[in-house]
Amino acid sequence: MQGTIATFDAGTHSGTLLLDDGSELVFGAQAFARSGLRLLRLGQRVSIEAEPDGQVRRVAIPGIA
């Protein structure tokens, strides 16, 4: 699943993303920590891995492992 970063708080490492279908999804610090990234910027394109319950497990930049 892919989307665009709508908000990102560099202090808490959490934020929201806008999915391609127009829905908004919240991600927490753990999902960001699993990405291995140091920061995200607004408007950045990302892919996500989600749990069966819809909770974001990992945020990643498409094409980067």
Summary of the structure (lengths in Angstrom):
residues: 65
radius of gyration: 10.3
end to end distance: 14.8
largest distance: 28.2
contacts: 162
relative contact order: 0.27
helix: 8%
strand: 45%
